[in-house]
Amino acid sequence: MKVGEASPIKHVFYIIKENRTYDQVLGDMKEGNGDTSLVLFGEKITPNLHALAKNFVLLDNFYCDAEVSADGHNWSMGGYATDYLEKTWPTSYGGRGGDYDGEGTRAIANNKAGFIWDHSKRNNVSFRTYGEFADRNDKPNLAVLKGHTAPHFTGWNLGVRDTVRYSQWKYDFDSLVTANALPQLNTLRFGNDHTEGVRRGRPTPYAHVADNDLAVGLFIEHLSQSPVWKESVVFILEDDAQNGADHVDAHRSPVYVIGPYVKRNFVDHSMYSTTSVLRTIELILGMPPMTQYDAAANPMWKSFTASPNISGFTHKSSNVDLNDKNKAQNEIARLSESFDFTHEDNVPDGIFNEVLWKAIKGTDAVVPAPSRAAFVKLSKKKKKDDD
């Protein structure tokens, strides 16, 4: 609970996913603050994520600090995004010039003191990354990651299943465990819950998300059967919520915390954000905060226990045929054909959210407007002040 104190947890696994709100996935869990009318990928589609939230801890008050992937991955790995990046991504996303400069692809957009890997190096914490900041031609985007990547792990590519990425990680993980060389910090990318809308001939939204869910379930099962499980913890979050439908706020997103020292069958209503996860990881690994944001973030102490439960996890089979392909020829299918999925967020978020909503709820379904809880509170206060 203090910087530098010894922790029984020796290995941290930090998994980054893509673009879902809390209500889209966990809004059907009666234990949490959800809205079932906004669910897109509920328990039938994501049985493993639901089982993890039930068996370990359900967190229903977590918010992404970022708006989109361009700043989301920098927030997730660095505790903030630079002034340059926050000011230029809207222009880039709006098609008015500029590039996708996040994830270490451009030096001017990188955090001044680097990211969690630079921080680990400064504090003598060993690390390895799988796809995160290392998905451009199998080469890392940052100098600090050279020699710390899994050479055969596939980064961003919606043409490759997350279950394939799981197998790639498993091979590397088993080799490291056998050699007694498993790093303390392991960052991974399982991003196929992004989906490709209803692009004809490509996996359906359900198939993409179900593949992602199964990969997570297989990952936790394999880790829980390994000799390092008793001293491990897993954090899983979305880099951003992509302005999606949620009855509380468009930044509210699912986050999962799994491990022997995580409470079982517990609901944590505490307010956390992306930097809370980083702060918790830093405390576990004995590192000070990187920035003022993770320094001020609320650590996730309430979700942990000093009495470990080393029982494992068995994955749940998918209820969806992962080979299901989009076949419809309609307006949203033609719209999906125009999208560029070769890089993250080359698709306008508002239009893409509409495509997903209508693909799942029906082409005539009315798309809910994004919630802005903080803005609503501010506007009410302003009205009161004006009165």
C-alpha positions in Angstrom: 0.0 0.0 0.0 3.1 2.2 0.0 5.6 2.8 -2.8 8.5 0.3 -2.4 6.7 -2.1 0.0 7.1 -5.8 -0.9 4.2 -7.4 -2.6 3.3 -11.1 -2.9 2.4 -10.5 -6.5 5.5 -10.8 -8.7 4.1 -10.9 -12.2 1.6 -8.4 -13.8 -0.2 -9.1 -17.0 -1.8 -6.0 -18.6 -4.1 -6.6 -21.5 -5.5 -3.8 -23.8 -8.7 -4.3 -25.7 -10.6 -1.9 -28.0 -13.6 0.5 -27.8 -16.4 -0.9 -25.7 -18.5 0.8 -23.0 -19.6 -0.9 -19.8 -23.3 -1.2 -20.8 -22.4 -2.6 -24.2 -20.8 -5.7 -22.5 -21.7 -5.9 -18.8 -25.0 -3.9 -18.8 -26.9 -7.2 -18.3 -25.2 -8.0 -15.0 -27.8 -7.5 -12.3 -25.1 -7.0 -9.6 -23.8 -3.8 -11.3 -25.2 -0.5 -12.4 -26.2 -1.5 -16.0 -28.8 -0.7 -18.6 -29.9 -3.8 -20.3 -31.4 -1.8 -23.2 -27.9 -0.7 -24.3 -26.3 -4.2 -24.2 -24.7 -5.3 -27.5 -22.4 -8.1 -26.5 -24.0 -9.6 -23.4 -23.4 -12.9 -21.6 -24.3 -15.1 -24.5 -21.6 -13.4 -26.6 -19.0 -12.9 -23.8 -19.5 -15.8 -21.4 -15.8 -15.6 -20.2 -15.8 -11.9 -19.5 -19.0 -12.3 -17.5 -17.7 -15.3 -15.6 -14.5 -13.4 -14.7 -16.6 -10.4 -13.5 -18.8 -12.7 -11.4 -16.1 -15.0 -10.0 -13.6 -12.3 -9.2 -14.6 -8.6 -9.0 -17.2 -6.6 -10.9 -16.2 -3.0 -11.4 -19.1 -0.8 -12.6 -17.6 2.7 -12.0 -14.5 2.7 -14.2 -13.8 5.3 -16.8 -11.3 5.6 -19.7 -9.2 8.7 -19.4 -8.9 8.9 -23.2 -11.3 9.7 -26.0 -10.0 7.6 -28.9 -7.2 5.1 -29.6 -4.8 7.8 -30.7 -4.6 9.1 -27.1 -6.0 6.0 -25.5 -2.9 3.8 -25.9 -0.7 6.6 -24.6 -2.9 7.1 -21.6 -3.0 3.3 -21.0 0.8 3.0 -21.1 2.0 6.4 -20.0 -0.6 8.0 -17.7 -1.3 10.9 -20.0 -1.2 12.1 -23.6 0.9 15.0 -24.6 -0.5 18.4 -25.4 0.5 17.9 -29.0 -1.3 14.6 -29.3 -4.5 15.8 -27.6 -4.6 18.9 -30.0 -3.9 17.0 -33.2 -5.9 13.8 -33.1 -9.2 15.6 -33.6 -7.9 17.1 -36.8 -6.6 13.7 -37.9 -9.8 11.9 -37.0 -11.8 14.5 -38.7 -10.0 14.0 -42.0 -8.6 17.5 -42.0 -4.9 16.6 -42.0 -2.4 14.9 -39.8 -1.7 11.2 -39.0 -2.2 8.7 -36.3 0.7 9.8 -34.1 -0.1 7.7 -31.0 1.5 4.5 -29.8 5.1 5.7 -30.2 4.8 6.3 -33.9 6.0 9.9 -33.7 8.6 11.2 -31.3 6.9 14.6 -30.7 3.7 12.8 -29.5 5.5 10.6 -27.0 5.3 11.2 -23.3 8.3 13.3 -22.1 9.5 10.6 -19.6 8.4 7.7 -21.8 5.9 5.0 -21.0 5.4 2.2 -18.5 8.4 0.3 -20.0 10.8 3.2 -19.7 9.5 3.6 -16.1 10.1 -0.1 -15.5 13.6 0.1 -16.9 14.4 3.1 -14.6 13.2 1.1 -11.6 14.9 -2.3 -12.5 11.6 -4.0 -13.3 11.8 -6.5 -16.1 9.2 -6.3 -18.9 8.0 -7.7 -22.2 5.3 -6.5 -24.7 3.1 -8.5 -27.0 1.7 -6.3 -29.8 1.3 -3.2 -27.7 3.5 -0.4 -29.2 5.0 -3.2 -31.3 2.6 -3.9 -34.2 4.3 -2.1 -37.1 6.0 -4.8 -39.2 6.8 -6.8 -36.1 9.1 -4.1 -34.9 8.7 -2.1 -31.7 7.8 1.6 -32.0 10.1 2.6 -29.1 13.8 2.0 -28.6 13.2 0.8 -25.0 11.2 -2.1 -26.4 14.0 -3.5 -28.5 14.8 -6.9 -27.2 11.6 -7.0 -25.1 9.1 -8.1 -27.7 7.7 -11.5 -28.6 8.9 -11.9 -32.2 6.0 -13.9 -33.5 3.1 -12.1 -31.8 0.7 -10.4 -34.3 -0.1 -6.8 -33.5 -3.1 -4.8 -34.9 -4.6 -6.9 -37.7 -8.3 -7.7 -37.7 -7.6 -10.5 -40.1 -5.9 -12.5 -37.3 -8.0 -13.9 -34.5 -7.3 -13.1 -30.9 -7.4 -16.8 -30.2 -4.4 -17.1 -32.6 -2.7 -14.3 -30.6 -3.5 -16.3 -27.4 -1.6 -19.3 -28.9 1.3 -17.1 -29.9 1.5 -15.8 -26.3 1.1 -19.3 -24.8 4.2 -20.6 -26.7 6.3 -17.6 -25.6 5.0 -17.7 -22.0 5.7 -21.4 -21.6 9.2 -21.0 -22.9 9.9 -18.1 -20.5 8.4 -20.0 -17.5 10.5 -23.1 -18.3 13.6 -20.9 -18.5 12.7 -19.1 -15.3 12.8 -15.9 -17.2 9.3 -14.6 -17.1 9.3 -10.7 -16.8 7.6 -8.9 -14.0 5.5 -6.7 -16.4 3.8 -8.2 -19.4 1.7 -6.0 -21.7 -0.5 -7.6 -24.3 -2.9 -6.5 -27.0 -6.2 -8.4 -27.7 -8.1 -5.9 -29.9 -10.6 -7.8 -32.1 -13.6 -6.6 -30.0 -13.2 -3.5 -32.2 -15.0 -5.5 -35.0 -15.3 -4.7 -38.7 -18.9 -3.6 -38.6 -20.9 -5.6 -41.2 -18.3 -5.6 -43.9 -19.3 -8.3 -46.3 -17.3 -11.5 -46.1 -15.7 -10.6 -42.8 -16.5 -11.9 -39.4 -19.8 -10.6 -37.9 -19.6 -8.3 -34.9 -20.6 -11.2 -32.7 -17.9 -13.5 -34.1 -15.2 -10.9 -33.6 -16.2 -10.2 -30.0 -16.8 -13.8 -29.2 -13.3 -14.6 -30.5 -11.9 -11.9 -28.2 -13.8 -13.3 -25.3 -12.6 -16.8 -25.9 -9.0 -15.6 -26.1 -9.3 -13.9 -22.7 -10.9 -17.0 -21.2 -8.1 -19.3 -22.6 -5.5 -16.9 -21.4 -6.7 -16.8 -17.8 -7.2 -20.6 -17.8 -3.7 -21.3 -18.9 -2.2 -18.8 -16.6 -4.2 -20.2 -13.7 -2.8 -23.7 -14.4 0.8 -22.4 -14.5 3.4 -22.4 -11.6 3.4 -18.6 -11.5 -0.4 -18.2 -11.0 0.0 -18.0 -7.2 2.0 -14.8 -7.6 0.3 -13.2 -10.6 -2.4 -10.6 -11.4 -4.2 -9.7 -14.6 -5.6 -6.3 -15.5 -7.8 -6.0 -18.7 -9.2 -2.8 -20.0 -10.3 -1.0 -23.1 -7.9 1.8 -24.3 -11.0 4.0 -24.9 -14.8 3.5 -25.0 -15.1 5.1 -28.5 -17.9 7.4 -27.5 -20.3 4.4 -27.3 -23.7 4.1 -25.7 -23.7 3.9 -21.9 -26.4 5.3 -19.5 -23.8 6.8 -17.2 -21.2 8.3 -19.4 -19.6 7.5 -22.8 -16.2 7.0 -21.1 -17.5 4.3 -18.7 -15.9 1.0 -19.7 -15.4 -2.6 -18.5 -12.3 -3.4 -16.6 -11.3 -6.8 -15.2 -8.9 -7.7 -12.4 -8.1 -11.4 -11.9 -5.7 -13.2 -9.7 -5.3 -15.1 -6.4 -5.1 -11.9 -4.4 -8.2 -10.4 -6.0 -11.4 -10.7 -4.1 -13.9 -13.4 -5.2 -17.6 -12.7 -6.0 -17.2 -9.1 -5.1 -18.6 -5.9 -6.5 -16.5 -2.8 -6.3 -18.4 0.4 -6.9 -15.4 2.7 -6.3 -14.7 5.2 -9.0 -11.6 4.3 -11.0 -10.0 5.4 -14.2 -7.2 4.2 -16.6 -4.6 5.8 -14.4 -6.0 3.9 -11.4 -4.9 0.7 -13.1 -1.4 2.1 -13.7 -1.1 3.3 -10.1 -2.1 -0.1 -8.9 0.5 -1.8 -11.2 3.1 0.6 -10.0 2.4 -0.1 -6.3 2.5 -3.9 -6.9 5.9 -3.7 -8.8 7.4 -1.2 -6.3 7.5 1.8 -8.6 6.6 5.4 -7.9 4.0 7.2 -10.1 5.0 8.3 -13.6 2.9 11.4 -13.8 0.7 13.7 -11.7 -2.3 11.8 -13.0 -1.4 8.3 -11.8 -0.1 9.9 -8.6 -3.5 11.4 -7.9 -5.5 8.3 -9.1 -7.4 6.1 -6.7 -5.5 2.8 -6.3 -7.7 -0.3 -6.6 -7.0 -1.5 -3.0 -10.7 -2.3 -2.4 -10.6 -5.1 -5.1 -7.8 -7.0 -3.4 -7.4 -9.2 -0.4 -4.5 -10.3 1.7 -5.8 -13.9 1.8 -5.1 -15.5 -1.6 -7.4 -18.0 -3.3 -5.3 -20.0 -5.7 -8.2 -21.9 -7.3 -8.0 -21.6 -11.1 -10.4 -20.6 -13.9 -11.8 -22.9 -16.6 -12.7 -21.1 -19.8 -16.2 -21.3 -21.2 -16.8 -22.4 -24.8 -18.1 -19.8 -27.3 -21.8 -19.7 -28.0 -21.1 -18.1 -31.4 -19.6 -19.7 -34.5 -16.4 -17.8 -34.9 -16.6 -18.6 -38.7 -19.8 -16.6 -39.1 -19.4 -14.0 -41.8 -21.4 -10.9 -42.7 -23.6 -11.6 -45.7 -26.2 -8.8 -45.8 -26.2 -6.3 -48.6 -27.8 -3.1 -47.3 -26.9 0.5 -46.5 -24.8 -0.3 -43.3 -23.0 -3.1 -45.2 -22.1 -0.7 -48.0 -21.0 1.8 -45.4 -18.8 -0.8 -43.7 -17.2 -1.5 -47.1 -16.0 2.1 -47.2 -14.2 1.9 -43.9 -10.4 1.4 -43.6 -9.6 -1.2 -40.9 -5.9 -1.4 -41.6 -5.1 0.9 -38.7 -6.9 1.7 -35.5 -9.7 4.3 -35.6 -9.6 5.0 -39.3 -13.3 4.9 -39.0 -15.5 7.8 -37.7 -16.6 6.8 -34.2 -20.1 8.2 -34.5 -20.8 6.5 -37.8 -19.2 3.2 -36.7 -21.3 3.1 -33.5 -24.4 3.6 -35.6 -23.4 0.7 -37.9 -22.9 -1.6 -34.9 -26.1 -0.6 -33.2 -28.2 -1.1 -36.3 -26.4 -4.3 -37.2 -27.4 -5.8 -33.8 -30.6 -4.0 -32.9 -32.1 -3.7 -36.4 -31.7 -1.3 -39.3 -34.6 0.9 -38.1 -33.4 1.1 -34.5 -32.8 4.5 -33.1 -29.2 5.0 -32.1 -28.9 6.5 -28.5 -27.0 9.7 -28.1 -23.7 9.5 -26.1 -24.1 10.3 -22.4 -22.0 13.1 -20.9 -22.4 12.9 -17.2 -19.8 15.4 -16.3 -21.1 17.9 -18.9 -24.7 17.5 -17.6 -23.6 18.2 -14.0 -21.7 21.3 -15.2 -24.6 22.6 -17.2 -26.9 22.2 -14.2 -24.5 24.1 -12.0 -24.1 26.8 -14.6 -27.9 27.2 -14.8 -28.1 27.4 -11.0 -25.4 30.0 -10.9 -27.1 32.0 -13.7 -30.4 31.9 -11.8 
